[in-house]
Amino acid sequence: MKEETFNSIISPEGRLAVLSRAEVSKLLDTSQGGLYQMLHNCALAVLNCGRESDDGKELLERFSDFSIQVIQEEQGIKLKIKGAPAAAFVDGVMVKGIREHLFAVLRDIIYVDDEVNNNSKFDLDSSEGITNAVFHILRNAHALKQQAAPKLVVCWGGHSIGREEYTYTKKVGYEIGLRNMDICTGCGPGAMKGPMKGATIGHAKQRINHGRYIGITEPGIIAAESPNPIVNKLVILPDIEKRLEAFVRTGHGIIVFPGGAGTTEEILYILGILLHPDNLETPFPLIFTGPESAADYFTHINEFVGSTLGFEAQQRYKIIINDPDRVAREMKHGIQEVQAFRKSKADAYYYNWGLKIDPEFQQPFIPTHENMASLALHKNQERHLLAANLRRVFSGIVAGNVKDEGIRAIEKHGHFEIKGDAEIMQPVDELLAAFVSQQRMKLPGKAYVPCYKIVT
């Protein structure tokens, strides 16, 4: 059955009403160095909001007639859209939140290309330069709130969780909202939407009408995790590494709900940072939580962390099962400790400049077959560096599962081969097998075809 689509011409509200001729030219450039393909793919993902699909390649093929064009007129710019998913419209008019997200995509693509890439002000080969670039991208998107006490809770978890787990994320979000804390997620469905949905009710009951629901994404993953319409501040970072840094620099604590390979990548990222010797005394509340049915999931995660990174890593988080109220109370208490610590160090509340992030967590990892096979997966290295390499394993699996380029690479060259010492590879293999059996690697009801092969 052919998908219903709509055509539309829309204008921006507020910022980004005008672009230079050079910027418009780059947005229409379909060459490899042009920006059109990135704009096209991100815009289609935004317009696909609410649709159950986590396959970037399938989305592009299903809406192969979709196109987007920037029109420059005397009064400013407009976007001319053809073949857009009908779900983005109500009575023929584009949903306002989706329209805002479209112009957020345009804003961030232009800013990164004009002001960050190839700019001597940002040394993207240095740790300090990358951290500075992330700050400027967030500031340009108005995602940093300077004169406010710490209260931004980052929520991570799977985009394809079951109904019981999704309901639980809403309950936790509700308790967070009641306590006047805000939510930041990867902006997609599932565990990224649930906390925001719950928080809106908590905020409404407390008559809080300025709640912040920040969504942070990147071009490679946005098609699999289309932004949900509750997000009122969408930011597109250039790659997964800068996206993850944006989470930990802006957030004041993290709650992790059940998920799959992508959630494990996030867990390894934050644990690797907290295990860095310079961060051992830095307070950063980290809570793993889910309903009673998720107890086995977190048992697997905890055993995996213990087997690979050790007891000290396990001490950096709390596991709370089926208790949304306690999760919110623990998080609020943890953020109060963060506030006291930042105040003592004269560090900003709105951006965690003091957190040490090793360059191994910042430099973009391209999950080619060669790079995946060359990862250093052994215990003869510092634990935070092992965490960095384990993160890359799961980042590659995410790419092979849902990203357009990753899926095409697997189709062309076969499985990623993941090699390492048996004492590392066995826990990795066991964890991935548990994810497959629990249907956490794809949307429920879809058979999972592995994109990887474990080699010891």
C-alpha positions in Angstrom: 0.0 0.0 0.0 1.4 3.4 -1.0 2.2 5.8 1.8 0.1 8.9 2.1 2.2 12.0 1.7 1.8 15.7 1.8 3.4 18.7 0.1 3.9 22.0 2.0 5.7 25.3 2.0 6.6 26.5 5.5 8.2 29.6 7.0 10.3 29.8 10.2 9.2 31.5 13.4 11.7 33.8 15.1 15.4 33.0 14.5 16.9 31.8 11.2 14.5 33.8 9.1 17.3 34.6 6.6 20.3 32.8 5.1 23.1 33.9 3.0 23.3 32.9 -0.7 26.3 30.8 0.2 24.4 28.9 2.9 21.5 28.3 0.6 23.8 27.0 -2.1 25.4 24.5 0.3 22.0 23.3 1.5 21.1 22.6 -2.1 24.4 21.0 -3.0 23.9 17.3 -3.7 27.7 16.6 -4.1 29.6 14.6 -1.5 30.7 17.8 0.2 27.3 19.5 0.1 24.8 19.6 2.9 21.6 18.6 1.0 21.8 14.9 1.8 22.2 15.6 5.6 19.3 18.1 5.5 17.2 15.7 3.5 17.7 12.7 5.8 17.3 14.7 9.1 14.2 16.5 7.8 12.6 13.2 6.7 13.3 11.7 10.2 11.7 14.7 11.9 8.6 14.4 9.7 8.4 10.7 10.4 7.6 11.4 14.0 5.4 8.8 15.7 6.0 6.0 13.1 7.2 2.7 14.3 10.5 2.1 12.4 14.1 1.9 13.6 15.6 1.3 10.2 17.2 4.3 8.6 17.7 2.6 5.2 14.1 1.4 5.1 12.8 4.9 5.9 14.8 6.5 3.0 13.5 3.8 0.6 9.9 4.1 1.8 9.8 7.8 1.1 12.1 7.8 -1.9 10.1 10.7 -3.5 10.7 13.0 -0.5 12.5 16.2 -1.2 13.2 19.5 0.6 14.3 22.7 -0.9 15.3 26.1 0.7 13.7 29.0 -1.1 15.1 32.5 -0.6 12.7 35.4 -1.0 12.8 39.1 -0.2 11.1 38.5 3.1 13.3 35.6 4.1 13.5 31.9 3.6 10.9 29.1 3.2 11.1 25.4 3.0 9.4 23.7 0.1 8.7 20.1 1.0 7.4 17.3 -1.3 6.3 13.8 -0.4 6.4 14.2 3.4 4.9 11.6 5.7 1.2 12.4 6.3 1.6 11.8 10.0 3.4 15.2 10.3 0.2 17.0 9.4 -3.2 17.6 11.0 -6.0 18.7 8.6 -3.3 19.4 6.0 -1.3 21.7 8.3 2.1 20.7 9.7 2.2 20.1 13.5 3.8 23.1 15.1 6.3 21.2 17.1 7.4 19.3 14.1 7.8 22.5 12.2 10.0 23.8 15.0 12.1 20.7 14.8 12.6 21.1 11.1 14.1 24.6 11.6 16.2 23.3 14.5 17.7 20.8 12.0 18.4 23.6 9.6 19.9 25.8 12.3 22.3 23.2 13.6 23.4 21.9 10.2 24.2 25.5 9.1 25.9 26.5 12.3 28.2 23.4 12.5 29.2 23.8 8.8 29.7 27.6 9.0 31.1 28.1 12.5 32.6 24.8 13.7 34.0 22.7 10.9 37.3 24.0 9.5 37.3 26.9 11.9 40.7 27.6 13.6 38.8 28.7 16.7 37.8 25.0 17.3 40.7 22.6 17.3 38.7 19.4 16.8 41.8 17.3 17.2 42.1 18.4 20.9 40.0 17.5 23.9 39.6 21.2 24.9 38.6 22.2 21.3 35.9 19.5 21.1 34.5 20.5 24.5 34.4 24.1 23.4 32.7 23.2 20.1 30.0 21.2 22.0 29.4 24.2 24.2 29.0 26.6 21.3 26.6 24.3 19.5 24.4 24.1 22.6 24.6 27.8 23.2 23.6 28.6 19.7 20.6 26.4 20.1 19.6 28.2 23.3 19.9 24.9 25.2 21.9 26.3 28.1 20.1 28.0 30.9 22.6 30.2 32.7 20.7 31.6 35.7 19.1 28.4 37.1 19.9 25.9 39.8 20.9 22.4 38.6 17.9 20.3 37.8 18.3 18.7 34.4 17.9 15.0 34.5 19.2 13.0 31.5 17.2 9.9 30.7 18.7 7.1 28.6 17.0 3.8 27.5 15.7 1.9 24.5 13.5 3.3 21.7 11.6 -0.1 21.3 10.8 -1.1 24.9 7.6 -2.9 25.8 4.5 -1.4 27.2 5.2 -2.2 30.9 8.6 -0.6 30.7 7.3 2.4 28.8 4.6 3.0 31.4 7.3 2.8 34.1 9.4 5.5 32.4 6.3 7.8 32.5 5.9 7.2 36.2 9.5 8.1 36.9 9.2 11.2 34.7 6.0 12.2 36.6 7.9 12.0 39.9 10.8 14.0 38.4 8.3 16.7 37.2 6.6 16.9 40.6 10.0 17.8 42.1 10.5 20.6 39.6 13.3 18.9 37.6 13.6 19.0 33.8 14.2 16.2 31.3 16.8 15.7 28.6 16.8 12.5 26.4 17.9 11.3 23.0 14.6 12.8 21.8 13.1 9.7 20.3 10.3 7.3 21.3 10.2 4.7 24.0 12.4 5.5 27.1 13.2 8.8 25.5 9.5 9.9 25.2 8.1 8.3 28.4 9.9 10.4 30.9 9.0 13.6 29.1 5.4 12.6 28.9 5.3 11.9 32.6 7.1 15.1 33.5 4.6 17.2 31.6 1.9 15.9 34.0 4.0 16.5 37.0 4.9 20.0 35.9 1.2 20.7 35.1 0.2 19.7 38.6 2.8 22.0 40.1 1.7 24.8 37.8 5.2 24.8 36.2 4.6 26.2 32.7 8.3 26.5 31.7 9.4 22.9 31.9 12.3 22.0 29.7 12.2 18.9 27.5 15.6 18.8 25.7 16.3 16.3 22.9 19.8 15.7 21.8 20.5 13.7 18.7 22.9 13.3 15.7 22.4 12.8 11.9 23.3 9.1 11.9 20.8 8.0 14.5 17.9 10.5 14.0 16.1 8.3 11.4 15.9 5.4 13.9 14.9 7.7 16.7 12.7 10.4 15.2 12.2 13.3 17.6 9.0 13.1 19.7 6.8 16.2 19.7 7.1 16.8 23.4 10.7 18.0 22.9 10.7 21.8 23.1 14.4 22.2 22.5 16.0 20.0 19.8 19.7 20.0 19.2 21.5 18.1 16.5 25.2 17.4 17.3 27.6 16.4 14.4 28.3 12.9 15.7 27.6 10.4 18.4 30.7 11.3 20.5 29.7 15.0 20.7 26.1 14.0 21.3 27.2 12.0 24.4 29.5 14.7 25.6 26.5 17.2 25.3 24.5 14.9 27.6 27.1 14.7 30.4 28.2 18.4 30.2 24.6 19.8 30.4 22.9 17.1 32.6 23.2 17.0 36.4 22.4 13.4 36.8 21.5 10.4 34.6 18.7 7.8 34.8 19.1 4.7 32.7 16.1 2.6 31.7 16.2 -0.8 29.9 17.4 -0.7 26.4 19.7 -2.5 24.0 23.1 -1.9 22.3 22.7 1.9 22.2 21.9 2.1 25.9 24.9 -0.1 26.7 27.0 2.3 24.7 25.7 5.1 26.8 26.4 3.2 30.1 29.9 2.4 29.0 30.5 6.1 28.0 29.4 7.5 31.4 31.2 4.8 33.4 34.4 5.3 31.4 34.3 9.0 32.2 33.6 8.5 35.9 36.4 5.9 36.1 39.0 8.5 34.9 41.3 9.2 37.8 40.6 12.9 37.6 36.8 12.3 38.1 36.9 9.9 41.0 35.8 12.5 43.5 33.3 14.2 41.2 29.6 13.6 42.3 27.4 12.5 39.4 24.2 10.7 40.3 23.7 7.6 38.1 20.6 5.4 38.6 19.6 2.2 36.7 15.9 1.6 37.0 12.9 -0.3 35.6 9.8 -2.2 36.6 10.0 -5.6 38.3 10.1 -7.3 34.8 13.4 -5.5 34.1 15.2 -6.9 37.1 16.9 -9.6 35.0 18.0 -7.0 32.5 19.8 -5.0 35.0 21.3 -8.2 36.6 22.9 -8.9 33.2 24.1 -5.3 32.9 25.6 -5.4 36.4 27.3 -8.7 35.8 28.7 -7.4 32.5 30.1 -4.3 34.2 31.6 -6.3 37.0 33.2 -8.9 34.6 34.8 -6.3 32.3 35.3 -3.0 34.3 35.3 -4.4 37.9 33.8 -3.6 41.3 34.8 0.1 41.3 32.7 0.7 38.2 29.7 -1.0 39.9 30.0 1.4 42.8 29.4 4.4 40.5 25.6 3.6 40.1 22.6 2.5 42.0 20.1 0.0 40.8 16.5 0.7 41.9 13.7 -1.7 40.7 10.1 -0.7 40.6 10.2 2.4 42.8 9.7 5.6 40.8 9.3 7.8 43.9 12.6 6.6 45.3 14.3 7.2 41.9 13.2 10.8 41.9 14.2 11.4 45.6 17.6 9.8 45.1 18.2 11.9 41.9 17.1 15.1 43.6 19.5 14.4 46.5 22.3 13.6 44.1 21.8 16.8 42.2 22.0 18.8 45.5 25.4 17.2 46.0 26.3 18.2 42.5 25.3 21.8 43.2 27.4 22.0 46.3 30.4 20.5 44.6 30.1 22.9 41.6 29.7 25.8 43.9 32.9 24.8 45.8 34.8 24.6 42.6 33.3 27.8 41.1 32.2 25.6 38.1 29.1 26.6 36.0 25.8 24.9 36.7 24.7 25.0 33.1 27.8 23.3 31.6 30.2 20.9 33.4 33.5 22.3 32.3 35.3 20.5 35.2 34.5 17.0 34.1 37.6 15.3 32.5 36.7 13.5 29.3 39.6 11.5 27.7 40.1 12.0 24.0 39.4 8.3 23.4 35.7 9.2 24.2 35.7 12.3 22.0 37.3 11.4 18.7 34.7 10.1 16.3 34.8 6.4 15.8 33.8 5.2 12.3 32.5 1.7 12.5 34.1 0.2 9.4 34.8 -3.6 9.3 38.5 -2.9 9.7 38.0 -0.5 12.7 35.6 -2.9 14.5 38.1 -5.8 14.1 41.0 -3.7 15.4 39.5 -2.7 18.8 41.7 -3.3 21.8 39.5 -5.6 23.9 41.7 -6.8 26.7 42.3 -5.9 30.4 46.0 -4.9 29.9 44.9 -1.2 29.9 43.4 1.4 32.2 39.8 0.7 32.9 38.5 3.9 31.5 40.3 3.1 28.2 38.8 -0.4 28.2 35.4 1.2 28.7 36.1 3.5 25.7 36.9 0.5 23.4 33.8 -1.5 24.7 31.7 1.6 23.9 32.9 1.4 20.4 31.8 -2.2 20.1 28.3 -1.3 20.9 28.4 1.9 18.8 29.3 -0.2 15.8 26.5 -2.7 16.5 24.0 0.2 16.7 25.3 1.4 13.3 24.9 -2.1 11.8 21.4 -2.4 13.3 19.8 0.9 12.4 22.0 3.4 10.6 21.7 3.7 6.9 25.4 3.6 6.2 26.0 0.8 8.7 23.2 -1.4 7.3 24.6 -0.9 3.8 28.1 -1.8 4.9 26.8 -5.1 6.5 24.9 -5.9 3.3 28.1 -5.4 1.3 30.8 -6.9 3.5 29.0 -9.2 5.9 29.2 -9.3 9.7 31.4 -7.0 11.8 34.0 -9.3 13.4 34.6 -8.4 17.0 37.9 -9.8 18.4 39.4 -9.8 21.8 40.5 -11.8 24.9 38.1 -14.5 26.0 37.6 -12.9 29.4 36.2 -9.8 27.7 34.5 -11.4 24.7 32.5 -13.9 26.7 30.7 -11.3 28.8 30.1 -9.3 25.6 28.7 -12.3 23.8 26.5 -13.2 26.8 25.1 -9.7 27.1 24.3 -9.5 23.4 22.6 -12.9 23.5 20.4 -11.7 26.4 19.4 -8.7 24.4 18.4 -10.8 21.4 16.4 -13.2 23.6 14.6 -10.3 25.2 13.9 -8.7 21.8 16.0 -5.6 22.7 17.9 -5.4 19.4 15.0 -4.5 17.1 11.4 -3.4 17.4 9.2 -6.2 18.9 7.8 -8.6 16.4 10.8 -8.1 13.9 13.2 -11.0 13.7 16.8 -9.8 14.5 19.5 -10.6 12.1 22.9 -10.1 13.8 25.3 -7.6 12.2 28.2 -8.9 14.2 30.2 -12.1 14.9 32.2 -12.6 18.2 35.7 -14.0 17.6 38.0 -15.1 20.5 
